[in-house]
Amino acid sequence: YGELLNPELANLSVASVGAGVRVLDNSSVELVAHRYRQNRAADSIAGSRLSADPAGSRRAVGREVNLLVAVREWKHVELLFKASHFKPGSAFAPGERDAARAVEVGISVNF
């Protein structure tokens, strides 16, 4: 339900659309977009990773886009790249609507 916001689904509707393509034998690139809307306007989002909270007067939480690249071409090594962008909606006060971004790079070594 989003790499950056990563909410619980309490009082939240999520609409998602995504596309992915396999590259090489065991690697993939995916682009996923989410739109978040509270069922009832509230001043918090359960489980959210954002530092700002909604004002509690509107329901449109915002939109998030995630790019995920997974490279699994080796027997014991996996590389992962995630980039996320969250644009807050009208549920947040005008002074709290700065976009949030995150980048995560990971490597897994399996024995």
Secondary structure, DSSP 8 states (H G I E B T S, - for coil): --SSS---STTEEEEEEEEEEEETTTEEEEEEEEEEEESS--S--TT---SS---SS--EEEEEEEEEEEE--SSSEEEEEEEEEEEE-TTS-GGG---EEEEEEEEEE--
